[in-house]
């Protein structure tokens, strides 16, 4: 029987490309576009391997993967992402992932990684592996403390980490974009974070999620 594979990514065009790539080699049992749907569907579909993005709406891939490994310890998880930060890759492996690839990786690399993790091995793309060694040696953890944020600040950070614009965050929270901007830049100043990308990485590492 072919390996049962599930895809989790909110980019429709990429999912369609992955389907064409994987279906000749594996049985693709389902696709989802957000972290919460991944949690629900994986338990119903019972795949052997899940290939997931990190930056997904409603719940990021790292947190969804962490919860899935608690519910389904046998499932193998591969992250396929644009994120080249070795610290994020290290956190992914700590959360229970068996593989970490970049979306710029070769198609054959994805197929090979699925085959390897299904056999109980791990696979990390060479583009990331060297940087991860330094991360594990130094074992850096988030220097900033999520507990210092107010509930409203946590909501703002979580929504921004989903990829929403400040205008979209304002609409969700029923406040003005100016209020969101105030919270965002106050948070960045208090936590000594310089860029939006760094703020998103902080949210992922600190496991700040949009409330259910």
N, C-alpha and C positions, 0 to 999 in steps of 0.2 A: 504494500500500500504506500502511495506517495505521502510525504510529510504534509501535515495540515498546517497551513500558514494563514495568519490573519494580518491585515494591514491597518495601521492607524495614522492618518495624516489628513490635515484639513486643506491640502492643495489638490483639487480634483484632477488637474492635468497630470500631476505627478503620480497620483494613485492609478490612473488609467495606464500610464507608462509602466509602472511597476507590475500591474496585472499582466500586461503583454509579455513582460520579461519573465515573470515567475510561473505563469500557468503551464508552460510546456514541461516544467520540472517538478512542480509541486501542486497540491490541491489548495487553492486559495478559498478558504471557507467563509470569508467575510471581510468587509472594510468598514471603518468608522472614521469620523472626522473630529472627534473631541475626546478628552480624557475620561469623562464620565460614561460616555457611550462605550468606550473601550472596556471599562470595568464591568459594565452590565453584559455586553455581548460576549466577551471572552469566556465568561462562566457558562453561557448557553452553548457556544460553538465549540468550546474545548479544543483549541488549536495546540499543535505541538510547539510552534514557534510564532512569536508575535514580532513584527517589524513596525516600530513606532517612531514618530517624530517626537522631539522634546517640546517644541513650542506649539502647543495645541490649546484651543479655547476650553473654557469651563474647568479644566484641570490639566496642568502641564504633564508631559509624558513621564517625567521622573517620579512625580507623586503617584500617578496612576500605576506606573510600573511597580513602585514600592508596595502599594496596596495589593496589586495582583499577586505578587510573589508571596504575600501572606496568605491569600485566599487559595492560590494555585501554585504551590511550591515547585511542582514538576515542570511548569511551562517555562520555555526558554524565551528570553527577551533580548532583542537586538534594537539598539537605537540607531536610526538613520536620519541624520540631521545636518544642518548647515553650520552648527556651532562647533568651531575649531578650538575652543578653550579647553586645554587639558584638565583644568580643575573641574569643569562640568563633566567631562568624560570620566574622571576619577569618581565623582559623586554618583554617576550613573552605575558604575561597576559596584560601588559600595551599596547601592540600592537594590542590587540583585541581578543586574543585567549580565548577559553572557557575551554580548558583542556591542561594538561601537564603530559605526562607519559614517563617512561624510557623503552627502548627496553628490559630491564631485567624484566619488570613488567609481571605479570601473564596474560595469554591470556584472561581470564574472566574479568580482570580489563579493558582491552581495549574495550571489548564488552559493559561492563557496562558504561564506560565513554561516549561512543557514544550515548547510550540511554539517559543518563542524560543530555548531552549538547543539544541534540535535543529538550529537554523539557525546555530549557532556563536556566539550571543550570550549574555550573562550577564544574570541577573535576581536582584536583591536586593529583598526587600520594603521599601517605604518606611519601615516601622516600625523597621527596623534600619539602613538605609543611612546616615543622618546620623551615628549613633554610630560606624559603621565608618570614616567619613572621619577622625575624630579618632584612631582606633586605628592606622590606616595611617600617619598623620602622625607620631604618637608612636612607633609600632612597638614597643609593649611586648611583651616576651617573659617567660616565667615567671621571676620573681625567685628562686624557690626551686629547689633543685637536687635532682633525683630521684636522682642518684648518691650523695647523702648518706644515702639510706635503706638499711636492711639488706634482705636478700632476704625475710625474713618481713614486714617493714613494707611492702614493695612488694606482696606478696600481699594484705595487709589493705586497702591503698588501692585496688588493682585490683578486688577483690570489692565494696568499698563503692561504687566508681564504677559497678558494674553495677546498683546499686540494691538490693543485698542488705542486710538488717538485720544488726546485730551478732550476733544469735542465729544467723542463717543463715550468716554468715561463720565463726562458731565451729564450726558443724557441718561445713562444707567443709574447714576446716583441722584438725579434730579437736582443738580446744582449748576452753576454757571461754569463755563470753561476757565474763567479767571480764577474761580475758587479751586478748581483742580490744579491749575498751574501753581497757585500759591502752595498747596499741599505738596505737590511734586518737588518743587525747588526747596521748600523748607526741609523735606525729608532728605534730599540729597545733601543739603548743607549740614544737617544734624549728623548724618552718617558719614560725612566726608566722601561722598560718591560724586564723581565728576560728570559721568555721561549717562544717558538713558540706557544704553547697553549694559553698563555696570549695574544700574538699578535693577534691570530685569534679571541679571545673573544673581544678584543678591536675593531677589524674590524666590528664585528657583532653589538656591542653596538653603535659604532659611525656611523653605516650605510654606510660603505665604500663599494661600489659596483664596479664590472667591468663595464666600460662604454659600452653603447649599441652600 
